[in-house]
Amino acid sequence: MNRDSSRFWVALAALALVAPAAAQQYPAKLVRVVTGSTPGGGADVTARQIVPRLAELLKVQMIVDNRPGVAGMIANEFVSKAAPDGYTLLVQPGSFMMVSAVLNSKGTWDPTKSLVPVSQVGYYGFVLAVHPSVPAKSVKEFISVARAKPEAINFVSTGVGSNFHLAGALFQLRAKVKLWHVPYKGSPPAIVDLVAGRAEATFMQVPSLLPHFKAGKLRALGVTGPRRNPLLPDVAPISDTLPGYELTGTEWIMAPAGTPREILARLNAAVAVVFEQPDMKELWAGKGVEFIPGTPEFFAEKFRKDYEKTAAMIREAGVKPEF
């Protein structure tokens, strides 16, 4: 974001914090911020980095409420049933809302109808990594190896329907290869087995694997986003080899559907101010995560398109639920 746009968003945020008449009394009591992650999980860490700064800015008490289970659906449904008054919010990765909604056996929960975005707070790609025993030093070579021995190469993920699984499923579709998917309950055990050579490949977030790349214990072949990751500047996007391949992760702050626009705007503006703080910029850059500002209306449209794209990809890949 350039200097002019940065100043624009700071000015807009400052104005929105005081301007809307309907939101002048908000917030007047404790705000509950729910996540579908366990303590220390991805969304929990994100919430605990944002919430204290947001609370200080809004001059209100805010707490993080962990409600893990059913791939985020417990937290999703809890927030969607809460009063639409801005006092119950959700911090959740896009996959926990979009993928879970598509794969949920009940099939009755639609995140675009039950929730509304306050702001997207994270945008990031993943990296295709292999153990050094895999005879491939590029995406092109990896495809050749995989085609030569269908399903001989396994890739690990953090579970069926996770972003890491979907990245692998999409890769197989676009590259016309067959890999063997091995789901784990969390990234730590998956990484341990990958580094030990008991697994061969993965699609995962860059910071988790960066120390192993530097130590030569793993090899980075390509990133799943549309451009190079600043943490891996020498690693090209997979799309350079497979045109049209792209899979990125997102993190969101959501509110129950029906929350007044004025309250959404006040929260959205406050989030923009939080992300203008130098320590937050540094923190997100260190994780290889981007914050891209926008209005609640912009994010509502983006969320809808992301959901439709995700649903289509899951259907195309034939991913089946495990819950």
N, C-alpha and C positions, 0 to 999 in steps of 0.2 A: 504494500500500500504506500503511495507516494505521500509527500509532505502535505500537499493541498488536500487530498482526500482524508488524510489523518486529521487535519484541522477541522474539516467539514464535519466528520463524525463526532469529534469531541464537542464541537459547538452544538450540533444537533442533540447529542446526548444531554448536555447541560440544560438545553432548552426544554427537552422532554421531561426532565426530572422535576420541573416546576410548573410547566405550562398547562397540561390538560386538566380542566376543572373537575371532570368526573373522577380523576385519579388523585386529587389532592389529598384525600384522606388515606390513601394507600401508600405503604402498608401501616396498619395500626396495631397489629398483633403478630405473634410468632408465625413464621413461614416455615412449613415443612417441605424439605426437598428429598424426595424419594429416589432411590436407585434400585435397580434389579441386580446389583452386584453384591457379593460378600465384602466385608471389610478388607481393604487392600486390593480389591479387584479393579478393573479398568475404570468403570463409571464411578465407583466410589472414590478413587484417587482424584479423578477429574472434579467431582463435586466438592471434595474437601480442599481443593486448590482454588476453586471459584467462590464457594459459598461464604467464607469469612470475609473476603474482599467485598462481595456484594452486600453482605450484612452491614459492613462498616459504611459503605456508600449510602445505603438506604436507611441507615440508622434504625435497624430493627433486628431482633433476634431471629436467627435462622438455624435450623438443625438438619443434619443429614440422617435420613431414615432408611436403613438397609432392609429391603424386602426381596431377597433372592428366591429363585425357584422357577421352574418351567420355562427356562430360557428367557427370563424377563417378564413373562406374562403376568405373574403375581403383582409385580410393581405396576405394570401397564394398566391392568384392570382396576387396581386400587386408586390410581390417580384419575383415570377416566370417569370413575364413579364419584369422585370428590366434588364438593361445591365449586362451581366455576367462578371463584372470587379472587384468585391469585395467591391464596394461602396454602395451596398444595401444588407443588411443582414436581417435575420428573427430570432427572438427568440420566440419559440413557443413550447407548450407542444405537445408531440406526438399525443395525442388524437385530437388536433385541426387540425392536418394534416391527420392522418390516418383515424380516425373515420369520420371526415367531408367529406373526399374524398369518402368513401364508401357510406355514407348516402346522399350525395349531389344528389339532384334530376336530375341534368344535367348529372352526371356520366361521365364527360369528363376530369376531372382533376386528374392526377396521380402524387402524390408527389415524387415517385421514378424516374419519368421522367422530372418533372418540377423543382425539387430542388435537391440540393446535400448537404450532411452534412459537416459542418466545425468541429463540435464536439458535442457529447452529454454532457450536463452540469448538468444533474440531473437524478437520479434513485431512486425511492422510492416506498414503498408499502403503503397500506391503512389499516384501522382497521375496523372490524365489531363491531359496538357498539349498545347497546340497552338501552332503558329506564329501570330503576329498576323495573317498573311494569311488565316487561316481565319475566316470571318465568323460566329463563335460566341463568346458570352461566358458561356455556361452549358451544362450538360449537355443540357438540353432543346433549346437552339438547335443544339447539335452534332448531336443525333439528327435534327433536322429537315433540316439541311444534308446529312447522310449519306444520309438516305432519298431526298432529291431527286436525288442523283447517286450511285447505287450503285457502289462500288469506285473512285470518283473521288478519295477521300481515302485517303492511305496512312498507315500507322502503323509506326514502327520499333521493333524489339526487339533483344535481344542473342542471338537465335537461336530456332529452332523448339523449342518445349517449355519455354522459359524462362518465369519468372513473368510477365515483361512481355508475352510472346506470349499466355499463357493469360488474362491480364487483358483483353487486346483480344479474344480469341476469345469469352470469356464475355460481354463487353459486346455483341458482335455478336448473340449468341444472345438475350440479354435485351432488347435494344433493337430487335431485328429490323431490323438494318442490315447492309450489306456494306462492309467496309473492305478496303484492299489491304495485306497484311502484307509488310514488307520486313525480313528478318532481317540483323543485323550481327554481326560477331565482336567483341563488347564494346560497352560503353556509350559510351566516349569518341568513336569515329567517328560513332555514331548521334546523339549530342548535337550534334556539330559540324554535321552536315548539317541537323538540325532547326533549330538557331539560324540557319543560313544560308538557310533557306527551301527547301532541296532536299528536305526531308521536311516533313510537315504535322502529325503527331500522334505521341504516344507514351504508354505507361503505364510509369512508371519510379519509382525511389525518390526521395523528396523532396529529400534533401541534394544529390544530383547536379544538380538543376535549380534549386535555390533562388536561386543568384546570378543566373540568367537571368530568373527571375520578378522579382526586385528591380530588374534593369536594364531591364525592359520588353521583353526579347527573346523571351520566351515567356509564355503565359497559362495559368494553372491553372484548370481547370474543375470538377474534383471529385476526391475521394480515394476509393480503392477499399476502405478499411477500414470497419468499422461505425460509427466515430465520427470526429470531426475530428482531424486531426493537429496536435499542439501547435506544429509548425513552420509550419503554414499555418492558423491559427485562423479565418480568414475564409472558408475553402473548405469547403463542405458535402460530406458523403459522396454518392457517386453513387447510393446506395440511397435517398436522399431523392427522387430522380427515378425511379429504377428499383428498386422494392421487391424485395428478395431478392437484389440484386446485392451480392456481397462477394468479394474476393480479397485475401488477406494472405500475407505471406512469413514464414517462420520459420527459425531457425538452431538447431542441436542439437549437443550432445555425446553421442556414441553409443559403445557398447562391443559387442564380439562377443556374440552370443546365448550364453547359458549362463554368463555372468559371475556369480559369487556375489552374492546380494542384499546381503550385508554390505558388499562392496566398492562396489557401486553406491550404497548409502546413504552411505558415507563420502565418495565423490566428490561426490554430490549435495549433501551438507551443506556441503562445502568450497566448492562453487560458490556456494551461497546466501550464505556469508560474504563471498566475493569481491565479490558484487553489493551487499552492504551498505556497501562502502567508498565514501565520498563521491566520490572521483575517478571511480569506475566509474559511479556514478549520473549524474554530470555528463556523462561521455563518452557514455553511451547516450542520454541526453536530447538531447544535441547532434546525434545521428544520427537522432532521431525513432524510436528503438527502445525497446521495453518489455522488461523482464525480469519474468516472473511466476513466483514460486517454486511448487514442488510436489514431491511425492514421486516416486520412480522408477515406482511403480505408476500414479500419476495420469498421468504423461507417456506411459507405455506404452499406456494406453487412448486418450489423446489422439492419439498418433502413429498408432495403428490407424485411428481414425475419420478423421483427416486424409488418410490414404492411400486409404481407400475413397472419400472425397469427391472427391479429386483424380482417381482412376481413372475415376469416373463422369463427371466433367466433361470429361475428355479424350475419352472415348468419345462423349459428347453433341456435343462441338465438332468431332469428326472430325479431330483433330490427328494428323498422321502423322510418324514419325521421320525425321530427316535423317542418322542414323548407323547 
